[in-house]
Amino acid sequence: MDDEKRIEKEELEITRAFQEILDIYLASQHRKKVEPITKAFNFARQAHKGVRRHSGEPYIMHPLAVARIVCAEIGLGSTSICAALLHDVVEDTDYTVEDIRNLFGEKIAQIVEGLTKISGGVFGMQASEQAENFKKLLLTMSEDIRVILIKIADRLHNMRTLEFMPVNKQYKIAGETLYIYAPIAYRLGLSKIKTELENLSFRYEHPEEYARIEKKIDKTQQERDILYNEFTSPICSSLDKMGYKFYIIGRVKSPYSIWNKMQKKHIAFEDIYDILAVRIIFTPRDGEDENNECFKIYNALTKIYDAHPDRLRDWVNKPRANGYRALHATFMSKRGEWIEVQIRSERMNEVAEQGIAAHWKYKDNDNSADGQLDNWLHTIKEILDDPQPNALDFLDTIKLNLYATEIFVFTPKGEIKTMPQNCTALDLAYRIHTFLGNHCIGAKVNHKLVPLNHVLQSGDQVEILTSNSQHVDANWLTFVTTAKARAKIQAALRREQRIQQRKGEDILNCFLEHEELSNYSNNIEKIWKNRNLKNREELLEALGNGTIVLGSEDKDALLGNKRFKFPSFPFFGKSTKETKKQVTATQFDSIDSKQTLQLTDENLHNSYIIADCCHPIPGDDVLGYYDDEHHIVIHKRNCPVADTLKSSHGNRILAANWDTHRALTFQVPILIKGIDGIGVLNEITATISQQLNIGIQKLMIESRDGIFEGTIWVNAHDVDEVRTICDQLKKIKNIQTIARIE
Ligand code: MN
């Protein structure tokens, strides 16, 4: 009898909960499609019949709660409400996506399918699993944004009812929420939900800290109330006089953001000055532009209080990437405390709280915020397009993109680009185009030459400088900050690596064949072990890019002869790849090995290859080496690679002399070290390019603790010219070391 009564009561609750959703939906601006929603509700209700949640309530209360969040807190329409009601049906009952498709059509079925795919959560046992799950989540998200919006609603309800879960599950769910769902909610402009998710996670992960901060907020509330009233009353009368319809609310920082700030800045609760912020939400006056109205209100406020000169944030004309718009300013209260004031129109406020769903509502008359979000989704898609073998890298890459705050930079034509804070010139290059990034040699920021790793500031005008001979460098990964740049650099490096390995494999096979040795894997293992390398791939790569050259040492390693070991040589540059193809092969018989090769401006590039390892230029003492591919490679005589060649293939060494007349230029790396100071870089580049009229090919400078170190690649004709450059640069104050890199 008791049971019967309880069930009766529950059924009533279920019906009431559903009716509430319908009421909220009907009061919204969406089309009144009650029929499919009712159908979805009835279907889900009978599908979950008899099942209960951890809390003990009937399971259907969960989909109902999710549908309510979707409708009331995110502002979505009937399709999303249906999908929310059905979101656990495929996962938890015997019904299939096919069933949903037959009953509710393609669109709803697709969303439910997406939700089912990502229902397992993101955190797996291993990082790789985690990345795979996360990738799945982002993929479904970029296909239909409603999937992730409903997923966030689902997560929000699970967080709100987390107390019923076992404690170990609580940690897992709270951690995952903080790590992934809160940042995504922020990115989609759901700031209210983001704050609640963070706060709930914090409460379950650090219950004591949470309680402590909450208590302090309570204790100081009275003080803040007084401050708030004193501060806002003159504002109210001023806005009244101007004829505004408005309301003001005090926003108190959430325990999580307070705690976060205390951790990050190592400060006490009492030292956080912006616990209270004041929000003015107004209706634009008849026929007035809402953007202008924000500034008019700001203006009125400056007549009452002094504004902080550095804290005006114009998110009105330049919305944040998540679509947020408002005018933020900070004023000095009569009590001597800074108070942040956020000025928003009603519509801006709605967008701020409901995020992109509200954008759709206003889509017809405002596309700017939408465009920002589209851009972001586009970037996510691009990152997903690149294979990311390392799971943790991938997670980092995406995470970088979620919480970034923006700066604005301008192209030379005055076009504006939104970039995350702390991004470098190279990040911008990749943002504009992958090709620009891959060939970027530096930039001009506000007409001044800067290196690739220069950090951009809001308002900078940036011109990206490129060169076709520039190649992606692994070093770049140490300073780029955007997900896109990181992903594109890694992709380029992997491509490069594969090319070098293939080349290396050919070289290795040639060598083994020539020495009449078999290519059994244990033979190859002997070679890479002898060379102190980690594996076969590393050997192939080193061979491919010329870091090592196979010789008698390797033969001895194979045959077990102990001999002197040559060190392996650092490799520099990869410039001759293109020229190699154009070099015509020479038959060894046709070469008179006793004669000296004359290297001229005319024959240099079609008959010879300039060695990658030592980069000889006219004036250097050189020799020629007839290689396996029937090409003559020009090395410096003191080049370590040439040394091994001399001992292993002495019969293939040819004498060579320069007979050039300054018609060709060569890329020469010059090392510079000195004490960092304003204008040093400028002086260096001015000396080379303006005073000496010599081209700079590439430039990479890093500064640490007041000391800078860098490499400049100049286009020089010969050794004499390089000497002149070095002599001139030595005259610059603060430069300590200058040398051509040998
Ligand atoms: Mn669920």
Boltz pocket constraint, residues with backbone or C-beta under 6 A from the ligand:
constraints:
  - pocket:
      binder: B
      contacts: [[A, 62], [A, 87], [A, 88], [A, 154]]
      max_distance: 6.0
